[in-house]
């Protein structure tokens, strides 16, 4: 089947710049056309638009209910995994003491307490901290007056706790680099390799080492490293696996304003549910792979902003499609975007989501890898790439199609409004949306069960908490559709996004 891609392969080889630009235009072209189709189509082909809208509503029903059910199943697996004695299983392997976990933590002007919280979570693992190697990757452009006090304080507090504690300072202005997490993580990994070869060449064995990319604000569950160690040692394909936990934005969830709180609560449940589909799972934010695989593929790329999906497909195509993501059913608690006021927190959340949506800029890389690859199974790589394109292309589309779609044909075309189809379209759409409330109720239930309790939370907040989800239509517009559409439009017009670090308080 790979033969059908030969014409596209030849086009990429013959016209590298043109093909790159066309593939960058593609996400915005698709999303804008899907958004505008119900508008112009209502005048000329309203019946086609009606079927398009109904199909989209059915698709949305399936997505929402299935995700809700999967998140519920994931929640119970997470609760069981939290109580499980992972170290008991780890000790069953004779060579478990040879394992070392490298954790690269890129950061830029992160508050000291955030970095301390991250390292404290690593120090409190049920797996021995003496087999963990944190790498704090600072940015030189943050300024010595910020970096130096943090490094001194962290060294004083955690020296001797881990196998080693490595500090890396990423210099600015390196040719070909793009400022962001990926280039900083790559520099941190290089500093780790330098220390490894200089001081630990004989006692750190690459065959028994993993390397993680960890956001500065995360807290790993105490069982995380033990579960990771077990999965690493137990897997016959350990050098072809990426491990992913559930990213839950609950660290400060009760401190942020209601609109942003709803968005992060919903996002957390989605992240949880995704763990139940390992055949479609792709690593995100904080994840782990074997150091051997990381070394084989050349570490993180330095010329891009998004690094998680990029790393998966880089490894996937480099190994002929042998790489898969394996879930770890444990929570990775992260900070929701926060600032000192409603407006600033709103802006931080919007900018963060826009940066996530900018992942569409990597679609060109994924598509070129898909076309040029001749080793991976055709159907496996096709389904994986199509799943990513579905998520990216529809990111800004879903809200417009679901919220406005069914009202447009009868509203814009009076003749169509008088037909049976025109009169029943809003009713059919309403019925499907009502059925979709099953998914929403499950999401609310899982969120209430999964979210850590806060002792001082007022009673009225606890009572009203489930009802905050009525804001989802507004939240979907402000923190999904609009930032996604801006990211797609910027990419389509060649106005490339510069990395903007999310403010932490």
Secondary structure as UniProt FT lines:
FT   HELIX           2..5
FT   HELIX           6..14
FT   HELIX           16..44
FT   HELIX           46..83
FT   HELIX           86..90
FT   TURN            91..92
FT   TURN            94..95
FT   HELIX           96..98
FT   STRAND          100..106
FT   HELIX           112..123
FT   HELIX           129..131
FT   STRAND          132..139
FT   HELIX           140..142
FT   HELIX           144..158
FT   TURN            159..161
FT   STRAND          164..170
FT   TURN            175..176
FT   HELIX           181..199
FT   TURN            201..203
FT   HELIX           206..208
FT   STRAND          209..213
FT   TURN            216..217
FT   STRAND          219..220
FT   TURN            222..223
FT   HELIX           224..234
FT   TURN            236..237
FT   HELIX           238..240
FT   STRAND          241..248
FT   TURN            251..252
FT   HELIX           253..255
FT   HELIX           258..274
FT   TURN            275..276
FT   TURN            278..280
FT   STRAND          287..290
FT   HELIX           291..297
FT   HELIX           308..318
FT   TURN            319..320
FT   STRAND          324..333
FT   HELIX           342..357
FT   HELIX           358..362
FT   HELIX           363..372
FT   HELIX           378..394
FT   TURN            395..396
FT   HELIX           397..403
FT   HELIX           405..412
FT   HELIX           414..417
FT   HELIX           420..450
FT   TURN            455..456
FT   HELIX           459..464
FT   HELIX           465..471
FT   HELIX           472..476
FT   HELIX           477..481
FT   HELIX           482..493
//
